[in-house]
Amino acid sequence: MQRAVSGVFVSVGSMMPFDRLTRAVDEWAAANPGIPVEIQIGKGDYEPRHAKWVRKLALPDYQARVAGCALFVAHCGMGSIISAIEAGKPILMLPRLQAMGEHNTDHQLATAKHVGIRPGLHVAADVDDLKARASALLADTGTAPAPISRFADPAFTARIRAFIES
């Protein structure tokens, strides 16, 4: 398992391509050549020219990239959001849009509305906002969410077990 150099790690998710996000971050990488950027592009058609990229990562490698980055950039998918919170990493999200053929509904706009108000979870309005926010978030080290565990508190599960068994 390789760890990403502290920089920007980007994931488009595992279900659908998201070339608008990939292209935007690749353009940002061209303008910021001193910052390492790696993009997981999935089934997308656009192949980055300025950022390192990979189509798919095994889960342990994906988790290592999230844990090792300074900024995680992704779509507004719950898997990405949970990964960022578990790792205590700031996440900058760009919602997929139905009108642009990026998803079959606009549910990511609803997700963005509800999670974008939480500390460390940032939502870009469009690609220009994404580029501006990426630079600002890398300059601000206090933007990460408080990390959470993947597992419930052992004392909590012990109380539940005791209740069920009694």
PyMOL CGO cylinders between C-alpha atoms (Angstrom):
from pymol import cmd
from pymol.cgo import CYLINDER

trace = [
    CYLINDER, 0.00, 0.00, 0.00, 1.46, 3.36, -1.07, 0.3, 1, 1, 1, 1, 1, 1,
    CYLINDER, 1.46, 3.36, -1.07, 0.69, 6.59, 0.71, 0.3, 1, 1, 1, 1, 1, 1,
    CYLINDER, 0.69, 6.59, 0.71, 0.08, 9.78, -1.25, 0.3, 1, 1, 1, 1, 1, 1,
    CYLINDER, 0.08, 9.78, -1.25, 2.58, 12.57, -0.84, 0.3, 1, 1, 1, 1, 1, 1,
    CYLINDER, 2.58, 12.57, -0.84, 0.89, 15.33, 1.14, 0.3, 1, 1, 1, 1, 1, 1,
    CYLINDER, 0.89, 15.33, 1.14, -0.95, 17.27, -1.52, 0.3, 1, 1, 1, 1, 1, 1,
    CYLINDER, -0.95, 17.27, -1.52, -4.32, 16.85, -3.18, 0.3, 1, 1, 1, 1, 1, 1,
    CYLINDER, -4.32, 16.85, -3.18, -6.08, 13.54, -3.72, 0.3, 1, 1, 1, 1, 1, 1,
    CYLINDER, -6.08, 13.54, -3.72, -9.16, 13.51, -5.93, 0.3, 1, 1, 1, 1, 1, 1,
    CYLINDER, -9.16, 13.51, -5.93, -11.78, 10.80, -6.35, 0.3, 1, 1, 1, 1, 1, 1,
    CYLINDER, -11.78, 10.80, -6.35, -14.68, 10.79, -8.79, 0.3, 1, 1, 1, 1, 1, 1,
    CYLINDER, -14.68, 10.79, -8.79, -16.28, 7.87, -6.99, 0.3, 1, 1, 1, 1, 1, 1,
    CYLINDER, -16.28, 7.87, -6.99, -16.72, 4.29, -8.13, 0.3, 1, 1, 1, 1, 1, 1,
    CYLINDER, -16.72, 4.29, -8.13, -19.98, 4.37, -10.03, 0.3, 1, 1, 1, 1, 1, 1,
    CYLINDER, -19.98, 4.37, -10.03, -19.80, 6.95, -12.82, 0.3, 1, 1, 1, 1, 1, 1,
    CYLINDER, -19.80, 6.95, -12.82, -17.27, 9.09, -14.65, 0.3, 1, 1, 1, 1, 1, 1,
    CYLINDER, -17.27, 9.09, -14.65, -17.00, 12.75, -13.64, 0.3, 1, 1, 1, 1, 1, 1,
    CYLINDER, -17.00, 12.75, -13.64, -14.88, 14.42, -16.32, 0.3, 1, 1, 1, 1, 1, 1,
    CYLINDER, -14.88, 14.42, -16.32, -15.91, 17.94, -15.27, 0.3, 1, 1, 1, 1, 1, 1,
    CYLINDER, -15.91, 17.94, -15.27, -14.26, 17.41, -11.88, 0.3, 1, 1, 1, 1, 1, 1,
    CYLINDER, -14.26, 17.41, -11.88, -11.22, 15.64, -13.37, 0.3, 1, 1, 1, 1, 1, 1,
    CYLINDER, -11.22, 15.64, -13.37, -10.63, 18.39, -15.94, 0.3, 1, 1, 1, 1, 1, 1,
    CYLINDER, -10.63, 18.39, -15.94, -11.08, 21.20, -13.38, 0.3, 1, 1, 1, 1, 1, 1,
    CYLINDER, -11.08, 21.20, -13.38, -8.54, 19.70, -10.98, 0.3, 1, 1, 1, 1, 1, 1,
    CYLINDER, -8.54, 19.70, -10.98, -6.13, 18.96, -13.82, 0.3, 1, 1, 1, 1, 1, 1,
    CYLINDER, -6.13, 18.96, -13.82, -6.34, 22.64, -14.87, 0.3, 1, 1, 1, 1, 1, 1,
    CYLINDER, -6.34, 22.64, -14.87, -5.74, 23.64, -11.23, 0.3, 1, 1, 1, 1, 1, 1,
    CYLINDER, -5.74, 23.64, -11.23, -2.73, 21.29, -11.11, 0.3, 1, 1, 1, 1, 1, 1,
    CYLINDER, -2.73, 21.29, -11.11, -1.29, 23.00, -14.22, 0.3, 1, 1, 1, 1, 1, 1,
    CYLINDER, -1.29, 23.00, -14.22, -1.53, 26.36, -12.45, 0.3, 1, 1, 1, 1, 1, 1,
    CYLINDER, -1.53, 26.36, -12.45, -0.01, 24.93, -9.23, 0.3, 1, 1, 1, 1, 1, 1,
    CYLINDER, -0.01, 24.93, -9.23, 2.88, 22.72, -10.39, 0.3, 1, 1, 1, 1, 1, 1,
    CYLINDER, 2.88, 22.72, -10.39, 4.55, 22.62, -6.97, 0.3, 1, 1, 1, 1, 1, 1,
    CYLINDER, 4.55, 22.62, -6.97, 1.64, 20.80, -5.33, 0.3, 1, 1, 1, 1, 1, 1,
    CYLINDER, 1.64, 20.80, -5.33, 1.34, 17.02, -5.84, 0.3, 1, 1, 1, 1, 1, 1,
    CYLINDER, 1.34, 17.02, -5.84, -2.06, 16.06, -7.25, 0.3, 1, 1, 1, 1, 1, 1,
    CYLINDER, -2.06, 16.06, -7.25, -3.36, 12.55, -7.86, 0.3, 1, 1, 1, 1, 1, 1,
    CYLINDER, -3.36, 12.55, -7.86, -6.76, 11.87, -9.41, 0.3, 1, 1, 1, 1, 1, 1,
    CYLINDER, -6.76, 11.87, -9.41, -8.70, 8.61, -9.37, 0.3, 1, 1, 1, 1, 1, 1,
    CYLINDER, -8.70, 8.61, -9.37, -10.61, 9.05, -12.67, 0.3, 1, 1, 1, 1, 1, 1,
    CYLINDER, -10.61, 9.05, -12.67, -12.67, 5.85, -12.83, 0.3, 1, 1, 1, 1, 1, 1,
    CYLINDER, -12.67, 5.85, -12.83, -14.28, 5.29, -16.22, 0.3, 1, 1, 1, 1, 1, 1,
    CYLINDER, -14.28, 5.29, -16.22, -13.86, 8.91, -17.33, 0.3, 1, 1, 1, 1, 1, 1,
    CYLINDER, -13.86, 8.91, -17.33, -12.80, 9.81, -20.86, 0.3, 1, 1, 1, 1, 1, 1,
    CYLINDER, -12.80, 9.81, -20.86, -10.62, 12.75, -19.83, 0.3, 1, 1, 1, 1, 1, 1,
    CYLINDER, -10.62, 12.75, -19.83, -7.08, 11.71, -18.92, 0.3, 1, 1, 1, 1, 1, 1,
    CYLINDER, -7.08, 11.71, -18.92, -5.21, 14.35, -16.91, 0.3, 1, 1, 1, 1, 1, 1,
    CYLINDER, -5.21, 14.35, -16.91, -2.09, 15.90, -18.43, 0.3, 1, 1, 1, 1, 1, 1,
    CYLINDER, -2.09, 15.90, -18.43, -0.81, 17.80, -15.38, 0.3, 1, 1, 1, 1, 1, 1,
    CYLINDER, -0.81, 17.80, -15.38, -1.75, 15.55, -12.47, 0.3, 1, 1, 1, 1, 1, 1,
    CYLINDER, -1.75, 15.55, -12.47, -0.82, 11.97, -11.71, 0.3, 1, 1, 1, 1, 1, 1,
    CYLINDER, -0.82, 11.97, -11.71, -3.83, 9.73, -12.28, 0.3, 1, 1, 1, 1, 1, 1,
    CYLINDER, -3.83, 9.73, -12.28, -5.12, 6.20, -11.86, 0.3, 1, 1, 1, 1, 1, 1,
    CYLINDER, -5.12, 6.20, -11.86, -8.40, 4.67, -12.99, 0.3, 1, 1, 1, 1, 1, 1,
    CYLINDER, -8.40, 4.67, -12.99, -9.19, 2.67, -9.85, 0.3, 1, 1, 1, 1, 1, 1,
    CYLINDER, -9.19, 2.67, -9.85, -7.61, 1.98, -6.49, 0.3, 1, 1, 1, 1, 1, 1,
    CYLINDER, -7.61, 1.98, -6.49, -8.02, -0.96, -4.16, 0.3, 1, 1, 1, 1, 1, 1,
    CYLINDER, -8.02, -0.96, -4.16, -9.75, 0.11, -0.95, 0.3, 1, 1, 1, 1, 1, 1,
    CYLINDER, -9.75, 0.11, -0.95, -6.60, 0.04, 1.22, 0.3, 1, 1, 1, 1, 1, 1,
    CYLINDER, -6.60, 0.04, 1.22, -4.77, 2.22, -1.33, 0.3, 1, 1, 1, 1, 1, 1,
    CYLINDER, -4.77, 2.22, -1.33, -7.75, 4.59, -1.58, 0.3, 1, 1, 1, 1, 1, 1,
    CYLINDER, -7.75, 4.59, -1.58, -7.86, 4.91, 2.22, 0.3, 1, 1, 1, 1, 1, 1,
    CYLINDER, -7.86, 4.91, 2.22, -4.11, 5.53, 2.34, 0.3, 1, 1, 1, 1, 1, 1,
    CYLINDER, -4.11, 5.53, 2.34, -4.43, 8.31, -0.25, 0.3, 1, 1, 1, 1, 1, 1,
    CYLINDER, -4.43, 8.31, -0.25, -7.19, 10.00, 1.75, 0.3, 1, 1, 1, 1, 1, 1,
    CYLINDER, -7.19, 10.00, 1.75, -5.22, 9.64, 4.99, 0.3, 1, 1, 1, 1, 1, 1,
    CYLINDER, -5.22, 9.64, 4.99, -2.04, 10.98, 3.38, 0.3, 1, 1, 1, 1, 1, 1,
    CYLINDER, -2.04, 10.98, 3.38, -3.38, 14.01, 1.55, 0.3, 1, 1, 1, 1, 1, 1,
    CYLINDER, -3.38, 14.01, 1.55, -3.62, 17.59, 2.74, 0.3, 1, 1, 1, 1, 1, 1,
    CYLINDER, -3.62, 17.59, 2.74, -6.89, 18.11, 0.82, 0.3, 1, 1, 1, 1, 1, 1,
    CYLINDER, -6.89, 18.11, 0.82, -9.38, 15.55, -0.44, 0.3, 1, 1, 1, 1, 1, 1,
    CYLINDER, -9.38, 15.55, -0.44, -11.49, 16.60, -3.45, 0.3, 1, 1, 1, 1, 1, 1,
    CYLINDER, -11.49, 16.60, -3.45, -14.47, 14.55, -4.57, 0.3, 1, 1, 1, 1, 1, 1,
    CYLINDER, -14.47, 14.55, -4.57, -18.06, 14.46, -5.76, 0.3, 1, 1, 1, 1, 1, 1,
    CYLINDER, -18.06, 14.46, -5.76, -20.80, 14.79, -3.13, 0.3, 1, 1, 1, 1, 1, 1,
    CYLINDER, -20.80, 14.79, -3.13, -21.07, 11.07, -2.48, 0.3, 1, 1, 1, 1, 1, 1,
    CYLINDER, -21.07, 11.07, -2.48, -21.58, 9.75, 1.03, 0.3, 1, 1, 1, 1, 1, 1,
    CYLINDER, -21.58, 9.75, 1.03, -18.70, 7.28, 0.71, 0.3, 1, 1, 1, 1, 1, 1,
    CYLINDER, -18.70, 7.28, 0.71, -16.30, 10.13, 0.00, 0.3, 1, 1, 1, 1, 1, 1,
    CYLINDER, -16.30, 10.13, 0.00, -17.72, 12.26, 2.79, 0.3, 1, 1, 1, 1, 1, 1,
    CYLINDER, -17.72, 12.26, 2.79, -17.43, 9.44, 5.33, 0.3, 1, 1, 1, 1, 1, 1,
    CYLINDER, -17.43, 9.44, 5.33, -13.87, 8.66, 4.17, 0.3, 1, 1, 1, 1, 1, 1,
    CYLINDER, -13.87, 8.66, 4.17, -12.86, 12.28, 4.71, 0.3, 1, 1, 1, 1, 1, 1,
    CYLINDER, -12.86, 12.28, 4.71, -14.41, 12.44, 8.18, 0.3, 1, 1, 1, 1, 1, 1,
    CYLINDER, -14.41, 12.44, 8.18, -12.90, 9.11, 9.25, 0.3, 1, 1, 1, 1, 1, 1,
    CYLINDER, -12.90, 9.11, 9.25, -9.46, 10.37, 8.19, 0.3, 1, 1, 1, 1, 1, 1,
    CYLINDER, -9.46, 10.37, 8.19, -10.00, 13.85, 9.66, 0.3, 1, 1, 1, 1, 1, 1,
    CYLINDER, -10.00, 13.85, 9.66, -9.26, 15.45, 6.27, 0.3, 1, 1, 1, 1, 1, 1,
    CYLINDER, -9.26, 15.45, 6.27, -10.90, 18.51, 4.76, 0.3, 1, 1, 1, 1, 1, 1,
    CYLINDER, -10.90, 18.51, 4.76, -12.99, 17.62, 1.75, 0.3, 1, 1, 1, 1, 1, 1,
    CYLINDER, -12.99, 17.62, 1.75, -13.87, 19.93, -1.12, 0.3, 1, 1, 1, 1, 1, 1,
    CYLINDER, -13.87, 19.93, -1.12, -16.85, 18.64, -3.09, 0.3, 1, 1, 1, 1, 1, 1,
    CYLINDER, -16.85, 18.64, -3.09, -18.33, 19.41, -6.48, 0.3, 1, 1, 1, 1, 1, 1,
    CYLINDER, -18.33, 19.41, -6.48, -21.86, 18.04, -6.85, 0.3, 1, 1, 1, 1, 1, 1,
    CYLINDER, -21.86, 18.04, -6.85, -22.69, 16.00, -9.94, 0.3, 1, 1, 1, 1, 1, 1,
    CYLINDER, -22.69, 16.00, -9.94, -25.46, 17.61, -11.99, 0.3, 1, 1, 1, 1, 1, 1,
    CYLINDER, -25.46, 17.61, -11.99, -28.26, 15.75, -13.73, 0.3, 1, 1, 1, 1, 1, 1,
    CYLINDER, -28.26, 15.75, -13.73, -28.53, 18.47, -16.41, 0.3, 1, 1, 1, 1, 1, 1,
    CYLINDER, -28.53, 18.47, -16.41, -24.91, 17.79, -17.40, 0.3, 1, 1, 1, 1, 1, 1,
    CYLINDER, -24.91, 17.79, -17.40, -25.50, 14.03, -17.62, 0.3, 1, 1, 1, 1, 1, 1,
    CYLINDER, -25.50, 14.03, -17.62, -23.32, 13.36, -14.57, 0.3, 1, 1, 1, 1, 1, 1,
    CYLINDER, -23.32, 13.36, -14.57, -26.03, 11.51, -12.65, 0.3, 1, 1, 1, 1, 1, 1,
    CYLINDER, -26.03, 11.51, -12.65, -29.64, 10.42, -13.07, 0.3, 1, 1, 1, 1, 1, 1,
    CYLINDER, -29.64, 10.42, -13.07, -30.90, 12.74, -10.27, 0.3, 1, 1, 1, 1, 1, 1,
    CYLINDER, -30.90, 12.74, -10.27, -29.76, 15.90, -8.53, 0.3, 1, 1, 1, 1, 1, 1,
    CYLINDER, -29.76, 15.90, -8.53, -29.55, 14.23, -5.11, 0.3, 1, 1, 1, 1, 1, 1,
    CYLINDER, -29.55, 14.23, -5.11, -25.95, 15.44, -4.72, 0.3, 1, 1, 1, 1, 1, 1,
    CYLINDER, -25.95, 15.44, -4.72, -27.23, 19.02, -4.60, 0.3, 1, 1, 1, 1, 1, 1,
    CYLINDER, -27.23, 19.02, -4.60, -29.39, 18.06, -1.62, 0.3, 1, 1, 1, 1, 1, 1,
    CYLINDER, -29.39, 18.06, -1.62, -26.44, 16.31, 0.01, 0.3, 1, 1, 1, 1, 1, 1,
    CYLINDER, -26.44, 16.31, 0.01, -24.26, 19.38, -0.60, 0.3, 1, 1, 1, 1, 1, 1,
    CYLINDER, -24.26, 19.38, -0.60, -26.87, 21.65, 1.00, 0.3, 1, 1, 1, 1, 1, 1,
    CYLINDER, -26.87, 21.65, 1.00, -26.95, 19.60, 4.19, 0.3, 1, 1, 1, 1, 1, 1,
    CYLINDER, -26.95, 19.60, 4.19, -23.30, 18.65, 4.63, 0.3, 1, 1, 1, 1, 1, 1,
    CYLINDER, -23.30, 18.65, 4.63, -21.69, 21.82, 3.31, 0.3, 1, 1, 1, 1, 1, 1,
    CYLINDER, -21.69, 21.82, 3.31, -22.54, 23.66, 6.52, 0.3, 1, 1, 1, 1, 1, 1,
    CYLINDER, -22.54, 23.66, 6.52, -20.45, 21.31, 8.66, 0.3, 1, 1, 1, 1, 1, 1,
    CYLINDER, -20.45, 21.31, 8.66, -16.85, 22.14, 9.65, 0.3, 1, 1, 1, 1, 1, 1,
    CYLINDER, -16.85, 22.14, 9.65, -14.30, 20.68, 7.25, 0.3, 1, 1, 1, 1, 1, 1,
    CYLINDER, -14.30, 20.68, 7.25, -16.87, 19.79, 4.59, 0.3, 1, 1, 1, 1, 1, 1,
    CYLINDER, -16.87, 19.79, 4.59, -16.72, 22.33, 1.76, 0.3, 1, 1, 1, 1, 1, 1,
    CYLINDER, -16.72, 22.33, 1.76, -18.89, 22.55, -1.35, 0.3, 1, 1, 1, 1, 1, 1,
    CYLINDER, -18.89, 22.55, -1.35, -17.90, 24.35, -4.54, 0.3, 1, 1, 1, 1, 1, 1,
    CYLINDER, -17.90, 24.35, -4.54, -20.63, 26.06, -6.53, 0.3, 1, 1, 1, 1, 1, 1,
    CYLINDER, -20.63, 26.06, -6.53, -18.87, 25.41, -9.86, 0.3, 1, 1, 1, 1, 1, 1,
    CYLINDER, -18.87, 25.41, -9.86, -15.43, 24.62, -11.31, 0.3, 1, 1, 1, 1, 1, 1,
    CYLINDER, -15.43, 24.62, -11.31, -14.13, 28.16, -10.88, 0.3, 1, 1, 1, 1, 1, 1,
    CYLINDER, -14.13, 28.16, -10.88, -15.17, 28.13, -7.23, 0.3, 1, 1, 1, 1, 1, 1,
    CYLINDER, -15.17, 28.13, -7.23, -13.55, 24.70, -6.85, 0.3, 1, 1, 1, 1, 1, 1,
    CYLINDER, -13.55, 24.70, -6.85, -10.20, 26.00, -8.10, 0.3, 1, 1, 1, 1, 1, 1,
    CYLINDER, -10.20, 26.00, -8.10, -10.32, 29.06, -5.84, 0.3, 1, 1, 1, 1, 1, 1,
    CYLINDER, -10.32, 29.06, -5.84, -11.36, 27.06, -2.79, 0.3, 1, 1, 1, 1, 1, 1,
    CYLINDER, -11.36, 27.06, -2.79, -8.68, 24.40, -3.35, 0.3, 1, 1, 1, 1, 1, 1,
    CYLINDER, -8.68, 24.40, -3.35, -5.97, 27.03, -3.09, 0.3, 1, 1, 1, 1, 1, 1,
    CYLINDER, -5.97, 27.03, -3.09, -7.59, 28.68, -0.06, 0.3, 1, 1, 1, 1, 1, 1,
    CYLINDER, -7.59, 28.68, -0.06, -8.13, 25.39, 1.79, 0.3, 1, 1, 1, 1, 1, 1,
    CYLINDER, -8.13, 25.39, 1.79, -4.52, 24.28, 1.27, 0.3, 1, 1, 1, 1, 1, 1,
    CYLINDER, -4.52, 24.28, 1.27, -3.39, 27.58, 2.81, 0.3, 1, 1, 1, 1, 1, 1,
    CYLINDER, -3.39, 27.58, 2.81, -5.68, 27.10, 5.85, 0.3, 1, 1, 1, 1, 1, 1,
    CYLINDER, -5.68, 27.10, 5.85, -4.67, 24.15, 8.03, 0.3, 1, 1, 1, 1, 1, 1,
    CYLINDER, -4.67, 24.15, 8.03, -7.66, 24.52, 10.35, 0.3, 1, 1, 1, 1, 1, 1,
    CYLINDER, -7.66, 24.52, 10.35, -10.28, 23.29, 7.90, 0.3, 1, 1, 1, 1, 1, 1,
    CYLINDER, -10.28, 23.29, 7.90, -10.39, 19.56, 8.69, 0.3, 1, 1, 1, 1, 1, 1,
    CYLINDER, -10.39, 19.56, 8.69, -13.40, 17.89, 10.30, 0.3, 1, 1, 1, 1, 1, 1,
    CYLINDER, -13.40, 17.89, 10.30, -12.92, 16.18, 13.64, 0.3, 1, 1, 1, 1, 1, 1,
    CYLINDER, -12.92, 16.18, 13.64, -12.05, 12.56, 12.80, 0.3, 1, 1, 1, 1, 1, 1,
    CYLINDER, -12.05, 12.56, 12.80, -14.46, 9.79, 13.72, 0.3, 1, 1, 1, 1, 1, 1,
    CYLINDER, -14.46, 9.79, 13.72, -13.87, 6.09, 14.20, 0.3, 1, 1, 1, 1, 1, 1,
    CYLINDER, -13.87, 6.09, 14.20, -15.17, 3.55, 11.75, 0.3, 1, 1, 1, 1, 1, 1,
    CYLINDER, -15.17, 3.55, 11.75, -16.43, 1.61, 14.76, 0.3, 1, 1, 1, 1, 1, 1,
    CYLINDER, -16.43, 1.61, 14.76, -18.80, 2.41, 17.62, 0.3, 1, 1, 1, 1, 1, 1,
    CYLINDER, -18.80, 2.41, 17.62, -17.42, 3.09, 21.10, 0.3, 1, 1, 1, 1, 1, 1,
    CYLINDER, -17.42, 3.09, 21.10, -16.81, -0.30, 22.80, 0.3, 1, 1, 1, 1, 1, 1,
    CYLINDER, -16.81, -0.30, 22.80, -18.62, 0.85, 25.96, 0.3, 1, 1, 1, 1, 1, 1,
    CYLINDER, -18.62, 0.85, 25.96, -21.68, 1.69, 23.86, 0.3, 1, 1, 1, 1, 1, 1,
    CYLINDER, -21.68, 1.69, 23.86, -21.74, -1.68, 22.11, 0.3, 1, 1, 1, 1, 1, 1,
    CYLINDER, -21.74, -1.68, 22.11, -21.21, -3.44, 25.47, 0.3, 1, 1, 1, 1, 1, 1,
    CYLINDER, -21.21, -3.44, 25.47, -24.31, -1.69, 26.85, 0.3, 1, 1, 1, 1, 1, 1,
    CYLINDER, -24.31, -1.69, 26.85, -26.34, -2.74, 23.81, 0.3, 1, 1, 1, 1, 1, 1,
    CYLINDER, -26.34, -2.74, 23.81, -25.05, -6.32, 24.09, 0.3, 1, 1, 1, 1, 1, 1,
    CYLINDER, -25.05, -6.32, 24.09, -25.93, -6.41, 27.80, 0.3, 1, 1, 1, 1, 1, 1,
    CYLINDER, -25.93, -6.41, 27.80, -29.45, -5.11, 27.08, 0.3, 1, 1, 1, 1, 1, 1,
    CYLINDER, -29.45, -5.11, 27.08, -30.04, -7.67, 24.31, 0.3, 1, 1, 1, 1, 1, 1,
    CYLINDER, -30.04, -7.67, 24.31, -28.70, -10.56, 26.37, 0.3, 1, 1, 1, 1, 1, 1,
    CYLINDER, -28.70, -10.56, 26.37, -30.72, -9.67, 29.49, 0.3, 1, 1, 1, 1, 1, 1,
]
cmd.load_cgo(trace, "trace")
